[in-house]
Amino acid sequence: MQEKLRVAVVVASTREGRVGGGVGRWFVERAGVRTGLDLDVVDLADFAIPACYPARPTPAMTGFARRIAAAEAYVVVTPEYNRSFPASLKQAIDCAYDEWRAKPVGFVSYGYRAAGRYAVEQLRGVFTELHTATLRDAVCLDLLEGRVADGGFRPDPERYAHAVTTLLDELVWWGLALRDGRRARPYCA
Ligand SMILES: Cc1cc2nc3c(=O)[nH]c(=O)nc-3n(C[C@H](O)[C@H](O)[C@H](O)COP(=O)(O)O)c2cc1C
């Protein structure tokens, strides 16, 4: 039987009163019904990664890098702040380097109107530098239609079903292909 694909779902927002926790749970519920995935929720709110990098990595920084190393594929759940992604996410991404390498990264974004698409496009450049394969199709959620008062996210159940399936199909294809590739030969860089 095929080994399950180990997927880290990175929840990016650490903002007090964030919607991100609810969006992350919404996505994990949907991904969880699919067989063959071993999901690890890596919530940046649990890590306290420092805003100014110290000379030596803190336990939070090394702990984050270990979770990234353990995964074979990633889904980044990000809001949009001023047409970009939050600083908390950049600080976390930069705690790891080789750990990201030759693995796929998909995106679940959220915001108003553009639904976080600007944040995703900026993240593609960052993840190119880290030698990842970013997925073409993202799940982009419009907060105007699914946000609820307790920080949850409950859109029309049918509305994003196709986008979630497409993202997971691409993630699994790349995740298994790159697992085989890494096992067959060392990555070139
Ligand atoms: C500093 C800041 C900047 C924002 N800029 C944008 C933006 O450019 N586009 C957008 O659609 N929403 C923007 N928003 C709205 C956020 O996407 C929305 O508040 C979302 O809930 C933030 O995610 P979080 O609650 O998980 O932190 C911004 C919010 C903040 C706090």
The ligand as a Gaussian input file, in Angstrom:
#p B3LYP/6-31G(d) Opt

LIG

0 1
 C       -3.002000      45.310000       8.055000
 C       -4.110000      44.740000       7.220000
 C       -4.105000      44.933000       5.858000
 C       -5.111000      44.383000       5.050000
 N       -5.051000      44.526000       3.695000
 C       -5.925000      43.851000       2.910000
 C       -5.789000      43.845000       1.489000
 O       -4.876000      44.413000       0.916000
 N       -6.696000      43.145000       0.769000
 C       -7.729000      42.442000       1.363000
 O       -8.516000      41.816000       0.661000
 N       -7.872000      42.449000       2.687000
 C       -7.007000      43.110000       3.479000
 N       -7.125000      43.093000       4.828000
 C       -8.252000      42.360000       5.394000
 C       -7.791000      40.967000       5.832000
 O       -7.594000      40.101000       4.738000
 C       -8.834000      40.398000       6.789000
 O       -8.927000      41.275000       7.906000
 C       -8.482000      39.016000       7.283000
 O       -9.410000      38.645000       8.252000
 C       -7.089000      38.980000       7.881000
 O       -6.757000      37.665000       8.261000
 P       -6.628000      37.248000       9.804000
 O       -7.923000      37.702000      10.461000
 O       -6.519000      35.755000       9.791000
 O       -5.425000      37.939000      10.346000
 C       -6.164000      43.642000       5.650000
 C       -6.153000      43.475000       7.041000
 C       -5.152000      43.983000       7.821000
 C       -5.129000      43.710000       9.302000

